[in-house]
C-alpha cells in the first residue's frame, strides 16, 4: 500500500518530504467551484467547505487508487464571517491584502484520508492570523518582492517566505498554515502502522 497525496501543492509536498514520509502525488482532478456549489446553497460554513473539499479530493483519488491510502487536503480563509478565495491576479491580491490588513482572519485547514474510496479519518485545524496595519505602499512593495507566487495562496501570502513580515500575531499550528496539519496526520499514520 502506497501513501498518496491528492494535491499538487509544493508546500504540502515539502511538509511530507521533510517529515520523512515516502509518498506519491496525484492531484485530484475536480472542479472545486462546482463541488462546493451545493454546500454553499445548503448554508455550509467556511470551515465546513474546507472539510468537505478535503474529503471530495481524497475520495476522488482513492477511487483511482483503491488499495492505497490517500490524503486529501483543503484550506479556506474566513474574514469577518465571509470566505475569501485565491486571488485571480495581482490586482485582486492587492485588494485582498488591503482587506486583511490590521485584522484577524481564520485559516481553516482540513485533512481527510481515504482507503478504497471511503473516508477513514479526518481532521480540521483553525489558525487565527492577525496582519499588522499595512499601507498600500507596503502592500505594493510586498507584492513586487513576492511576485505571482502569492496567487497560489488563499491569503495571497506565504508565511514561509516574505509573507511572514505582514503579520503581528499568529495563534495556531504552523503546518496547518502551510495546508497540512502534520502532527495529527502523523499520529493517525502511526496508529495505523501499530495496528498492522
Secondary structure, DSSP 4 states (H G I P E B T S, - for coil): --EEE----HHHHHHHHHTT---EE------HHHHHHHHHHTT--HHHHHHHHHHHHHHHHHHHSTTSEEEEEEEEEEETTEEE---SSHHHHHHHHHHHTTSEEEEEEEEEEEETTEEEEEEEEEEEEEEPP--HHHHHHHHHHHGGGGGGSTTS--TTTGGGGGEEEEES-HHHHTT--HHHHHHHHHHHHHH-
